[in-house]
Amino acid sequence: MKKLLDATTEDLAGIYKELAETVGIDNAHEIYLHFKGMQMMFPRRFYSHKYIAQQIVKEREEGVSVRCLVQKYGLCESRVRQILREDNQ
């Protein structure tokens, strides 16, 4: 087996090749060392619901329209309005 420093992304197996192409080979190796043997699933949402709600409230106060917030955060209009109502209470 080649040393890590001599390896290229082409030398990696499956998902590790894709990961290395995205985050770099050294970072991919760190992820491998930490999570090897585990099966992982990545949710569609990167940010927590709490963070998204805070951003919606902040941006609405700055004058961003509900329609823009709906598009930006991928929520339905009724959910955005619910978040804004809950913040007002």
C-alpha positions, 0 to 999 in steps of 0.5 A: 500500500502506498503511503498517504502522501504518495496516494492520489484521489485515483488510488482511493476506493469508492466514496473515499475518492469522491470525498477526497475530490471534494475536501482534499485527500488529507481531510478525507483520510481524517474522516476515514480515521474517525468514522471508518466502519460506520454507515452514515447518512447525511440529512438534506438540511445542513442547518438546525431548525433553530438556526433557520428560524433565527435567520428568518426572523432576522432577515424579515426584520431587515425587510426581506420578503416572505416569498424570498425567505420561502425560496431561500430556506426551502420551506412552505410559506405557511411554515415561514409565517408560523415561525414569524408568528411564534417569534412575535409571541 
